[in-house]
């Protein structure tokens, strides 16, 4: 029985330590997703994975613990508001999967604005970017 409790406590501590999220009152950085610049061909994104763990997030911002994180996002591109024409919608839909991943080093007290950069004419070169850090 003592071994089962010890294993359970160990597993619980590993799960808690692997949690990338922070409370606003803890040391953290903020990632914002919905404040973008369509005139600069940078569009909003939706966060769906942090450090290899899928998440459900509908918030326009998340607080992350300081350190290196890998995020995956879905892009919310409005093709009608791009300032540069796209060759075809079919080409947009065949973008590479690595075009949705961004590595970021979060620092305490900073805010990171994440968007999806569509400036290149080739949709395979579109990717998530940090377009502003405050």
Secondary structure, DSSP 4 states (H G I P E B T S, - for coil): -HHHHHHHHHHHHHHHHT--B--TTSS-EEEE-S--BGGGTEE-EEEEEETTEE----SSEEEE-SEEEEEEEEE---GGG-SS--S-HHHHTT--GGGGEEEEEE-TT-EEEEEEE--SSSGGG-EEEEEEE-
